[in-house]
């Protein structure tokens, strides 16, 4: 019996003064419990939306580059899976959570698509594309900014410089605090908002301050 199934059995059969909890697995709720590699556009009931495909099985896109709803279509994938990294924007990619969201064109609030949301296009996808560029050693340009420089097809690890570049590219205009953390070397870079009212500027408009956590906390 797997770990999740054991935890699920324990929580279902045990009680406490604080109530009960449950762990759901993909075996219990295949439409609700999923990984980012199988995430799709869903409606407010948690059911996959269907989109028009052509004779070759490719999705038909509108003038804006987005798939077209169709009762006879196929689910449209939303997760941008990378085997080397875990990352998120505002949008949940597990269907059982996403169905209740209002943020990022959530099904409970909007009939628009997740992939049309600002968070998906400017945060989640930016992080994916930048990390993927590092993984395959190519350049990634976002708008007018070269976020990741070309490395001749040679894979690059995500160091603090790359982390800061990605944080700046993916930050929202309302960003009040930005932290880049290298868990291997225990090094951090932090930037925060400054000013008030008309002089206010978000965190990524300012230099990042370097902190050596090993020295700060006496870890050697």
DOTIKOL-352119 format. One record per atom (N, C-alpha, C): residue in three letters; x, y, z. Coordinates in steps of 0.2 Angstrom, whole numbers, plus 5000, padded with zeros to 4 digits. Atoms other than C-alpha are relative to their C-alpha. Layout:
BEGIN
alaXYZ
...
//
This chain:
BEGIN
unk500449945000
unk500050005000
unk500450065000
unk499649945001
unk500750174995
unk499950055006
unk500049954994
unk501150315007
unk499450045000
unk500649965000
unk499650425002
unk499449965002
unk500650044998
unk498450275003
unk500049995008
unk499950024992
unk499150235021
unk499750075004
unk500249934996
unk498950425026
unk499250014999
unk500849995001
unk497150425018
unk499649955005
unk500450054996
unk496650265027
unk500050035008
unk499949984993
unk497350335044
unk499550065001
unk500449944999
unk496450505042
unk499349985000
unk500750025001
unk494850425037
unk499749965006
unk500350044994
unk494750305052
unk500250035007
unk499849974994
unk495550415065
unk499650075001
unk500449944998
unk494650565074
unk500450035006
unk499749974995
unk495150695086
unk499650065002
unk500549954998
unk494450845095
unk500050064995
unk500049945005
unk494950955080
unk499749984994
unk500350025006
unk493950855068
unk500449954996
unk499750055004
unk494450745054
unk500350034993
unk499749985006
unk495450765038
unk500149944995
unk499950065005
unk495650665022
unk500650024995
unk499549995006
unk497050645009
unk499749964994
unk500350035006
unk496350614992
unk500649994995
unk499550025005
unk497450524978
unk499650004994
unk500250005006
unk497250514960
unk499549944999
unk500550055001
unk496450344962
unk499350015003
unk500749984997
unk495050414973
unk499750054995
unk500349945004
unk494750574962
unk500450014994
unk499549985006
unk495650564945
unk499950064997
unk500249935003
unk494750724939
unk500250055004
unk499849954995
unk495250814955
unk500750015002
unk499350014997
unk496950754960
unk500449984994
unk499650015006
unk498150774946
unk500750045000
unk499449965000
unk499950844942
unk500050054995
unk500049945005
unk500450994932
unk500049974993
unk500050035007
unk500750874917
unk499449984997
unk500750025002
unk498950824916
unk499550065001
unk500549954999
unk498150994920
unk499750034994
unk500349975006
unk496851064908
unk499550055002
unk500549954998
unk495551204907
unk499449965002
unk500650034997
unk494051164918
unk499550055001
unk500649964998
unk492351234922
unk499950005008
unk500149994993
unk491651284939
unk499849935004
unk500250064997
unk491051104942
unk500649955000
unk499450045000
unk492851034940
unk500149964993
unk500050045006
unk492450964923
unk500450034994
unk499649975005
unk493650984908
unk499650044995
unk500349975006
unk493151114895
unk500249974994
unk499850035007
unk493151054877
unk500250054995
unk499849955005
unk493951144863
unk500149974993
unk500150035007
unk493851124844
unk500749984997
unk499450025003
unk495151024835
unk499949984993
unk500050025008
unk495550994816
unk500149934999
unk500050075002
unk495650834806
unk500649975003
unk499450044998
unk497450804812
unk500050005008
unk500050014992
unk496950824831
unk500350075003
unk499749934998
unk497751004832
unk499550045002
unk500549954998
unk496851134842
unk499950064995
unk500149955005
unk496051264831
unk500050075005
unk500049944996
unk496451444838
unk499750064996
unk500349945003
unk495551604836
unk500550054998
unk499549955003
unk496351774830
unk500550025006
unk499649994994
unk497051794848
unk500549955001
unk499650054999
unk497951634847
unk499849955006
unk500350044994
unk496751544860
unk499649954997
unk500450055002
unk495851384858
unk499250025000
unk500749995001
unk493951384853
unk499649955003
unk500450054997
unk492651304864
unk499649964995
unk500450045005
unk491751164856
unk499749945004
unk500350064997
unk490551024863
unk500349944998
unk499750075003
unk491350894852
unk500850005000
unk499350005000
unk493150944856
unk500449965005
unk499650044995
unk494550894867
unk500350055006
unk499749964995
unk495250954884
unk500750044998
unk499449965002
unk496551094882
unk500550005006
unk499650004994
unk498151064893
unk500350075002
unk499849944997
unk498751204904
unk500750005003
unk499350014996
unk500251134914
unk500650004995
unk499450005003
unk501951174908
unk500549975004
unk499650044996
unk502851034915
unk500750004999
unk499350015001
unk504751024918
unk500249955005
unk499850054996
unk505550874925
unk500650025005
unk499549974996
unk506950984933
unk499850055005
unk500249944996
unk505951114942
unk499350005002
unk500750004998
unk504351144952
unk499950085001
unk500149934999
unk503651324951
unk499250014999
unk500749985001
unk501951414951
unk499950075000
unk500349934999
unk501051574948
unk499450005005
unk500549994995
unk499451624956
unk499549944998
unk500550055001
unk498451484947
unk500249935002
unk500050074998
unk498151314954
unk500049964994
unk500050045006
unk498551174942
unk499649935002
unk500450064998
unk497651034952
unk499350025000
unk500649985002
unk495951034946
unk499550005006
unk500449994994
unk495151004963
unk500150065004
unk499949944997
unk495851164969
unk499850064995
unk500149955005
unk495751264953
unk499350014999
unk500749985001
unk493851244951
unk499750055005
unk500349964995
unk493651344967
unk500350074999
unk499649945000
unk494851484962
unk499550064996
unk500349945004
unk494251664957
unk500650044997
unk499449965003
unk496051734954
unk500249964993
unk499850035006
unk496851704937
unk499549974996
unk500550025004
unk495251694928
unk499749935002
unk500250064997
unk494651564940
unk499349984998
unk500750025003
unk493051464935
unk499450025004
unk500649984996
unk492051524950
unk499950084999
unk500149935001
unk492251704944
unk500050024992
unk499949975007
unk492651714925
unk499949944995
unk500150055005
unk492151624909
unk500650004995
unk499450005004
unk493851664902
unk500549955002
unk499650054999
unk495251544901
unk500650015005
unk499449994996
unk496651514913
unk500650024996
unk499449985004
unk497951534899
unk500050074998
unk500149935002
unk497251704896
unk500250055006
unk499949964995
unk497651764913
unk500750035000
unk499449965000
unk498951894917
unk500649965004
unk499650044996
unk499751774930
unk500349954996
unk499850055004
unk499851634918
unk500550024995
unk499649975006
unk500551734903
unk500750035003
unk499449964998
unk501751844913
unk500449985006
unk499750034994
unk502251744928
unk500249934999
unk499950085001
unk501951554926
unk500449984994
unk499750025006
unk502451544908
unk500750034999
unk499349975000
unk503951664910
unk500549965004
unk499650054996
unk504651554924
unk500249944996
unk499950065004
unk504451404913
unk500550014995
unk499649995006
unk505251474898
unk500750025002
unk499349994997
unk506751544908
unk500349945002
unk499750064997
unk507051384917
unk500149954995
unk499950045006
unk506851284901
unk500650024996
unk499449985003
unk508151394893
unk500649985003
unk499450024997
unk509351364906
unk500149925000
unk499950075001
unk509051174905
unk500249984993
unk499850025007
unk509351174886
unk500650044998
unk499549965002
unk510651304886
unk499950054994
unk500149955005
unk509851434875
unk499850065003
unk500249944998
unk509351614876
unk499250015002
unk500749994999
unk507651674883
unk499950085001
unk500249925000
unk507051854879
unk499350015001
unk500749984998
unk505551924887
unk499950074999
unk500149935002
unk504952084879
unk500650034997
unk499449985003
unk506452184876
unk500649985005
unk499550024995
unk507452104890
unk500349934999
unk499750075001
unk508651954888
unk500149985007
unk500050024993
unk508251864904
unk500649945001
unk499550055000
unk509351714900
unk500550004994
unk499550005006
unk510951724889
unk500149944997
unk499950065003
unk511251594876
unk500749975003
unk499450034998
unk512551464882
unk500249944995
unk499750055005
unk512851364866
unk499749935001
unk500350074999
unk511651224870
unk500249965006
unk499750034994
unk512551184886
unk499650025006
unk500449994994
unk511451164902
unk500350045005
unk499749964995
unk511651294915
unk499649995007
unk500450014994
unk511151274934
unk499750075002
unk500349944999
unk510051404941
unk500450035006
unk499649964995
unk511251524951
unk499650065003
unk500449944997
unk510751684961
unk499950054994
unk500149955006
unk511051794945
unk499449984996
unk500650025004
unk509851684935
unk499350015004
unk500649994996
unk508651684950
unk499750075000
unk500249935000
unk508651874951
unk499750024994
unk500249985007
unk508451894932
unk499249974999
unk500650035000
unk506951774933
unk499550035004
unk500549974995
unk506151854948
unk499850074997
unk500249945002
unk506252024940
unk499550004994
unk500550015006
unk505451964923
unk499349985002
unk500750024998
unk504051874932
unk499650045005
unk500349964994
unk503652004946
unk499450044997
unk500649965001
unk501952084946
unk500250075001
unk499949934998
unk501852274946
unk499950025007
unk500249984993
unk501152264964
unk500549965004
unk499650034996
unk502652164970
unk500450045005
unk499849964995
unk503152224987
unk500749975003
unk499450034997
unk504552094992
unk500249954995
unk499750055004
unk505651984981
unk500649975003
unk499550034997
unk506751854988
unk500349944995
unk499750065004
unk507951734978
unk500549965005
unk499750044995
unk508651594988
unk500449944997
unk499650055003
unk510051474984
unk500149955006
unk500150054994
unk509651324996
unk500749965001
unk499450035000
unk511351244992
unk500550035004
unk499449964997
unk512551384997
unk499750045006
unk500449964995
unk511251465009
unk500250084999
unk499949935002
unk511451635000
unk499350034998
unk500749975002
unk509951754998
unk500250074997
unk500149935003
unk509551914988
unk499350025002
unk500749974998
unk508152024994
unk499950074998
unk500149935002
unk507352174987
unk499350025002
unk500649984997
unk505852274994
unk499750064997
unk500349935002
unk504652414989
unk500350065003
unk499849934997
unk505052594992
unk499550054998
unk500449945001
unk504152754993
unk499249995002
unk500750004999
unk502252794995
unk499750044995
unk500449965004
unk500852864985
unk500350004993
unk499749995007
unk501552934968
unk500749985000
unk499350025000
unk503352894973
unk500149935001
unk500050074999
unk502952714976
unk500349964994
unk499750045005
unk504052584967
unk500049935002
unk500050074998
unk503952394967
unk500749985001
unk499450034997
unk505252284974
unk500649994994
unk499550025005
unk506052234957
unk500350064997
unk499749945003
unk506452414953
unk500650025003
unk499449994996
unk507852414966
unk500549955000
unk499550054999
unk509452324969
unk499849955005
unk500050054995
unk509452164978
unk500550005005
unk499550004995
unk510352154994
unk500249935002
unk499850074999
unk511452004997
unk500149985007
unk499950024993
unk511351905013
unk500349935000
unk499750064999
unk512551765018
unk499749965006
unk500350034994
unk511451655029
unk500449965004
unk499550044996
unk512851545034
unk500450045005
unk499749954995
unk513751695042
unk499550035004
unk500549974996
unk512151775048
unk499849955006
unk500350054994
unk511551615058
unk500649965002
unk499450034998
unk513351555061
unk500049924998
unk500050075003
unk513151395050
unk500649994996
unk499450015003
unk514751325045
unk500149934999
//
